Amino acid sequence: MPLFNILLVLIVAGILLWLVNTYIPMDQKIKKIFNIVVVIVIIVWLLKVFGLLNSIMNINV
């Protein structure tokens, strides 16, 4: 996946997260949980895109 596409996805996700936080009224606890879930999903997606998730899964303890 080209770097431009990755940056584009991150920018769109950031803008959407900002819009949700700014214009949709929610309780602060729900908003905090929503933000954490979105950040975790983006981190997992980035790990998968860069191929680091597969190498982490192959580690035997």
Residue pairs with C-beta under 8 A, 6 or more apart in sequence:
1 49
6 46
6 49
9 45
10 42
13 38
13 42
17 35
17 38
20 34
21 31
21 35
26 34
44 53
47 53
47 56
48 54
